[in-house]
């Protein structure tokens, strides 16, 4: 069920503290941590504490938490001092788009030039 922790979800385990992560920010509704395979000098994942399989489901069912994820993405960029130079927020949705953990999450990327289009 959406919103409920999933026993087989890596990000739910990070939220629960069962799997270690380099946490950079926490709020009542979100956790932000460094990606273990960074694609840029700053590569932080911002996830909702509640389990939703992707960003579209999160936005449809809990728009206020989706807004919290975006707000925290901006705070991560400011904290890493990449906000003035520019940064990217990416939501991959579905395996064909590169989503490998089916718990909604935003990638905050910056600290180097980011070409367009990505991928």
C-alpha positions in Angstrom: 0.0 0.0 0.0 1.3 3.5 -0.9 2.7 5.4 2.0 3.4 2.3 4.1 7.0 1.1 4.6 8.0 -1.8 2.3 10.2 -4.5 3.8 12.1 -5.0 0.5 12.7 -1.3 -0.2 16.2 0.0 0.2 15.1 3.5 0.8 12.5 2.5 3.4 15.4 0.7 5.2 17.5 3.9 5.1 14.5 5.9 6.5 14.2 3.3 9.3 18.0 3.5 10.0 18.5 -0.2 9.1 20.8 0.7 6.2 23.5 3.3 6.7 23.6 6.4 4.5 25.4 9.7 4.5 22.5 11.9 5.5 22.9 15.6 4.8 19.4 16.8 5.7 16.3 15.5 7.4 12.8 17.0 7.9 9.6 15.6 9.3 8.7 14.2 5.8 12.0 13.8 4.0 15.5 12.4 4.2 18.4 13.6 2.0 21.5 11.6 1.6 24.5 11.3 -0.7 24.3 8.9 -3.7 26.7 6.0 -3.3 27.5 6.3 -7.1 27.7 10.0 -7.6 27.4 11.4 -11.1 28.5 14.9 -10.2 30.4 16.5 -7.3 27.0 17.0 -5.6 24.7 14.1 -6.0 22.2 13.8 -3.3 18.9 11.9 -3.2 15.9 13.5 -1.5 13.2 11.0 -0.6 9.9 11.1 1.2 9.9 9.2 4.5 6.6 7.5 3.3 6.9 4.9 0.5 5.5 5.9 -2.9 6.7 4.0 -5.9 7.4 7.1 -8.1 7.1 10.8 -8.2 3.8 10.8 -10.1 2.2 8.7 -7.5 3.6 10.8 -4.7 2.4 14.0 -6.3 -1.1 12.6 -6.9 -1.6 11.1 -3.4 0.5 13.5 -1.2 1.1 16.8 -3.1 2.3 18.5 0.1 5.0 15.9 0.6 6.0 16.2 -3.1 6.4 19.9 -2.4 8.6 19.1 0.6 10.9 17.0 -1.6 11.3 19.9 -4.0 11.9 22.4 -1.1 14.5 20.1 0.4 16.2 19.7 -3.0 16.7 23.5 -3.0 18.0 23.4 0.6 20.5 20.7 -0.4 21.7 22.8 -3.3 22.1 25.8 -1.0 23.9 23.7 1.7 26.3 22.4 -0.9 26.7 26.0 -2.3 25.7 25.0 -5.8 22.5 27.0 -5.9 24.1 30.2 -7.4 25.9 28.3 -10.2 22.9 26.1 -11.1 21.8 22.5 -10.3 19.5 19.9 -11.7 16.7 18.0 -9.9 15.8 14.8 -11.7 13.0 12.3 -11.0 13.4 9.0 -12.9 10.1 7.2 -13.3 10.1 3.6 -14.4 13.0 1.2 -15.3 13.2 2.5 -18.9 14.1 5.9 -17.4 16.7 4.5 -15.1 14.7 4.1 -11.9 16.3 1.3 -9.9 14.7 1.8 -6.5 11.0 2.1 -6.7 10.6 4.6 -3.9 10.0 8.1 -5.1 13.2 10.2 -5.0 14.8 13.3 -6.5 18.4 13.4 -7.6 20.0 16.8 -6.8 23.0 17.2 -9.2 25.5 20.0 -9.5 29.0 21.3 -8.9 30.0 20.8 -12.6 28.6 21.7 -16.0 25.6 19.6 -16.8 25.0 19.0 -20.5 21.5 18.8 -22.0 20.0 16.5 -22.9 21.0 14.1 -20.2 21.3 10.4 -20.7 
